[in-house]
């Protein structure tokens, strides 16, 4: 089976494939998603097969309107905290976890009693959901563990022949997956950082805890309550090593270890100071741009088969920097070298 490439005017074709239990790569403002009918367990199972995704890693359900939650009976109760967050951040890159109903197949929830729900802001994503007439389960449209896709070309590189179609909606704007917050416990808790920061969430809700797994490896035997928590994620083929150091020490260390197989994931200001291969995320401290470029940079590194080691400076954990930190620490398998 060859994967069909659709343009932005073919949302009806994408929707028809989804209605018939197929799988389509769709654009969202965060990254491209691998979509299937979220209420059809057999269709959702095809996502796991295409990605090589572990079955205990839950999926996010995408809706077109806030009213879809009640219309499809997705959750037992819509908390007041969810309504507040929806008014502030939906449509947008925020996922909320709530107690699910039995409408949600086990394949979507990975056996948990909760479901993750998001209302994307990308107009094509919302149009496809409306035309399909059903919520869509849609994890990132990449092979499990590899860098997430931010263009249709990235999706084809991983998924050609494994899914029915991909709809080309241009470059993803945010560049990293959505922020995930669980509202299923007593206190709201951030499970995955993204374009909506913990600081923004606290402005709306007051107290918001940050799960230990945001910055550290999930404890052995612990359940993954959100995508992106449990496994090594976002990694290129090369080894990624994070350096905790000053700007000057970063330059000196890279130059000391420069070789044909080494690449520095760096900032614009470093380019003319480094004596090895470089890929820049953008200007130093501009974490919105770093987030937008991160996965594209990691895929560009993958495109050079001679690179075996990637060094990157450890990002800040403030604002959107926390999302970049979270992705890089997982791409590095939590390997940090302090200079």
C-alpha positions in Angstrom: 0.0 0.0 0.0 1.4 3.4 -1.0 0.4 6.3 1.2 -1.7 8.9 -0.7 -0.6 12.5 -0.3 -3.6 14.9 -0.1 -3.6 18.7 -0.4 -5.4 21.2 1.9 -8.5 21.1 -0.4 -9.0 17.3 0.1 -10.2 17.2 3.7 -13.3 15.4 2.5 -11.1 12.6 1.1 -9.3 12.4 4.5 -12.6 12.3 6.4 -14.0 9.5 4.2 -10.9 7.4 4.9 -11.4 8.0 8.6 -15.1 7.1 8.5 -14.1 3.8 6.9 -11.7 2.9 9.7 -8.5 4.1 8.0 -5.5 6.1 9.3 -4.5 9.5 8.1 -1.6 11.8 8.9 -3.1 15.2 9.7 -1.6 18.6 10.4 -2.1 20.3 13.8 -0.5 23.5 15.2 1.7 21.3 17.5 3.0 18.5 15.3 1.4 16.2 12.7 -0.9 13.6 14.2 -1.7 10.0 13.1 -5.5 10.1 13.2 -8.1 7.4 13.4 -11.7 7.3 14.7 -11.3 7.5 18.4 -14.5 5.5 19.1 -13.4 2.6 16.9 -11.0 0.3 18.7 -10.0 -1.6 15.6 -9.2 1.6 13.8 -7.1 2.9 16.7 -5.2 -0.4 16.9 -3.9 0.4 13.4 -2.2 3.6 14.8 -0.2 1.4 17.3 0.8 -1.0 14.5 1.9 1.8 12.1 4.0 3.6 14.8 5.3 0.5 16.6 3.9 2.1 19.7 3.7 0.2 23.0 0.0 -0.6 23.9 0.4 0.9 27.4 1.0 4.4 26.1 -2.4 6.3 26.0 -3.5 8.5 23.1 -5.1 11.9 22.9 -8.6 12.4 21.6 -9.0 15.4 19.4 -12.4 17.2 19.1 -13.6 20.1 16.9 -15.7 22.0 19.5 -15.9 22.0 23.3 -19.5 20.8 23.0 -18.2 17.5 21.4 -17.2 16.3 24.9 -20.9 16.2 26.0 -22.3 15.3 22.6 -20.2 12.2 22.3 -20.3 11.4 26.1 -16.6 11.3 26.4 -16.2 12.0 30.2 -18.1 11.3 33.3 -18.0 14.9 34.4 -16.6 18.1 33.0 -14.8 19.8 35.9 -15.1 23.5 36.5 -11.3 23.7 36.1 -11.6 22.2 32.6 -14.2 24.9 31.6 -11.9 27.6 32.8 -8.9 26.3 30.9 -11.0 25.7 27.8 -12.2 29.4 27.8 -8.6 30.5 28.1 -6.6 28.1 25.9 -9.0 26.2 23.5 -8.7 25.9 20.6 -4.9 25.5 21.2 -2.0 23.3 22.3 -3.5 22.1 25.6 -4.6 18.6 26.5 -6.8 17.9 29.5 -7.1 14.5 31.2 -10.4 13.7 32.8 -12.3 10.6 34.0 -13.6 8.7 30.9 -16.8 6.9 30.1 -17.1 3.5 28.5 -17.5 5.2 25.1 -13.7 5.4 25.0 -12.1 2.2 23.8 -9.4 0.5 25.9 -7.0 1.0 23.0 -7.2 4.8 23.4 -6.9 4.9 27.2 -4.3 2.1 27.5 -6.5 0.6 30.2 -6.6 3.7 32.4 -9.9 5.1 33.7 -9.1 8.5 32.2 -9.0 10.1 28.7 -6.9 12.9 27.3 -8.8 15.4 25.2 -7.6 18.3 23.1 -9.3 20.9 20.8 -6.6 21.8 18.2 -6.5 25.3 16.7 -5.3 24.2 13.2 -8.3 24.9 10.9 -7.7 21.8 8.7 -7.6 19.5 11.8 -10.9 20.8 13.1 -12.5 20.6 9.6 -11.4 17.0 9.2 -12.9 16.1 12.7 -16.2 17.8 11.7 -16.3 16.1 8.3 -15.5 12.7 9.9 -18.3 13.1 12.4 -16.3 11.6 15.2 -13.5 12.5 17.6 -10.1 11.5 16.4 -7.3 9.7 18.3 -4.1 11.2 17.0 -0.6 10.7 18.5 2.4 12.2 16.7 2.7 10.7 13.2 6.2 9.3 13.6 7.8 5.9 14.4 7.6 5.4 18.1 10.6 7.0 19.9 11.9 9.0 16.9 11.6 12.8 16.5 8.0 14.0 16.0 7.0 15.3 12.5 6.3 18.9 11.8 5.8 18.6 8.0 4.0 16.2 5.7 7.4 15.1 4.4 8.4 14.0 7.8 5.3 11.9 8.1 6.0 10.2 4.7 9.6 9.6 5.7 8.3 7.4 8.6 4.9 6.2 7.5 4.9 5.8 3.7 3.2 2.5 3.0 2.0 2.1 6.6 -1.0 4.4 6.6 -3.7 5.3 4.1 -2.9 9.0 3.5 -1.3 12.2 4.8 -2.9 15.6 4.4 -0.3 18.4 3.7 -1.1 21.4 5.8 2.3 23.1 5.8 4.7 23.5 8.7 3.5 23.1 12.3 3.5 26.4 14.1 4.2 25.3 17.7 6.6 22.5 16.9 6.3 20.4 20.0 3.4 18.3 21.3 0.6 19.9 23.4 0.9 20.7 27.1 -0.9 17.9 29.1 -2.5 18.6 32.4 -4.5 16.0 34.4 -7.7 17.2 36.2 -8.5 13.7 37.4 -7.0 14.1 40.9 -7.5 16.6 43.7 -4.9 19.0 42.4 -4.3 19.8 38.7 -0.9 18.3 37.7 1.3 19.1 34.6 2.3 15.8 33.0 3.9 17.1 29.8 5.0 20.7 29.1 4.3 22.3 25.7 3.3 25.6 24.2 1.0 26.5 27.1 3.4 27.0 30.1 2.9 26.0 33.7 3.0 29.7 34.5 0.0 30.3 32.3 -1.9 27.4 33.8 -1.3 28.7 37.3 -2.7 32.1 36.3 -6.0 30.4 35.5 -6.2 27.7 38.2 -3.9 28.8 41.0 -2.1 25.7 42.3 -0.7 23.4 39.6 1.7 20.7 40.5 4.5 19.6 38.1 4.8 15.8 37.9 8.3 14.5 38.7 8.3 12.7 35.3 8.4 16.0 33.5 12.1 16.5 34.4 13.1 12.9 35.4 12.7 9.3 34.2 9.4 7.7 35.1 9.8 5.3 38.0 10.0 1.6 37.1 6.6 0.0 37.1 4.8 3.3 37.2 1.8 3.8 34.8 2.1 6.4 32.1 -0.8 8.8 32.6 0.1 10.8 29.5 1.8 10.3 26.2 5.5 11.2 26.3 6.1 10.1 29.9 7.3 6.5 29.9 9.7 5.8 27.1 12.7 7.3 25.5 11.2 9.7 23.0 12.0 12.2 20.3 15.5 10.7 19.6 17.5 10.7 16.4 19.7 7.7 15.6 22.8 9.5 17.0 23.5 9.6 20.7 22.3 12.9 22.3 24.3 14.2 25.2 23.2 17.2 27.2 25.8 19.5 28.6 25.1 21.5 31.8 27.6 24.3 31.5 28.2 28.0 30.7 28.2 29.3 27.2 32.0 29.5 27.2 32.5 26.0 28.5 30.0 24.7 25.9 32.1 26.1 23.1 35.4 24.9 24.5 34.1 21.4 25.2 32.6 21.0 21.7 35.8 22.2 20.0 37.9 19.8 22.1 35.7 16.9 21.0 35.2 18.0 17.4 35.3 15.3 14.8 33.5 14.1 11.6 31.0 12.2 13.6 30.1 15.0 16.1 27.4 17.6 15.7 26.5 20.5 18.0 22.8 21.4 18.5 23.4 25.0 19.2 22.3 28.6 18.9 22.9 31.2 16.2 25.5 33.0 18.3 27.6 29.8 18.5 27.8 29.0 14.8 31.1 30.8 14.0 32.8 29.8 17.2 32.4 26.0 16.8 34.8 23.8 14.9 32.4 20.9 14.1 29.1 20.3 12.4 26.3 22.5 13.7 22.6 22.7 13.6 21.0 25.8 15.1 17.7 26.0 17.0 17.7 29.8 16.7 18.8 32.8 18.8 20.0 32.1 22.4 17.1 32.2 24.9 14.4 32.3 22.2 12.6 29.1 23.4 9.5 29.6 21.3 11.7 29.4 18.2 13.7 26.5 19.7 10.5 24.6 20.2 9.3 25.3 16.6 12.7 24.1 15.2 13.7 21.3 17.6 12.2 18.2 15.8 13.2 19.5 12.3 16.8 19.9 13.6 16.8 16.4 15.0 15.5 15.0 11.7 18.2 17.0 9.8 20.8 15.4 12.0 19.3 12.0 11.2 19.7 12.8 7.5 23.5 12.8 8.0 24.5 9.2 8.4 28.1 10.1 9.5 26.9 11.8 12.8 27.1 9.5 15.8 27.1 12.0 18.7 25.1 15.2 19.3 26.0 17.6 22.0 23.4 20.2 23.2 23.4 22.7 26.0 20.8 22.0 28.7 17.9 24.4 28.2 16.2 26.5 30.8 13.2 25.2 32.6 11.4 28.5 32.5 8.4 29.2 30.2 8.4 27.2 27.0 12.0 26.3 27.8 10.6 23.6 30.0 9.0 21.9 26.9 12.3 22.0 25.0 14.1 20.6 28.1 11.5 17.8 28.5 12.0 16.7 24.8 15.8 16.9 24.9 16.2 15.1 28.2 14.2 12.2 26.7 16.0 12.3 23.4 19.2 12.0 25.4 17.9 9.1 27.5 18.4 11.3 30.5 22.1 11.5 29.9 23.4 14.9 31.2 27.1 15.7 31.6 27.9 18.5 34.0 31.1 20.5 33.1 
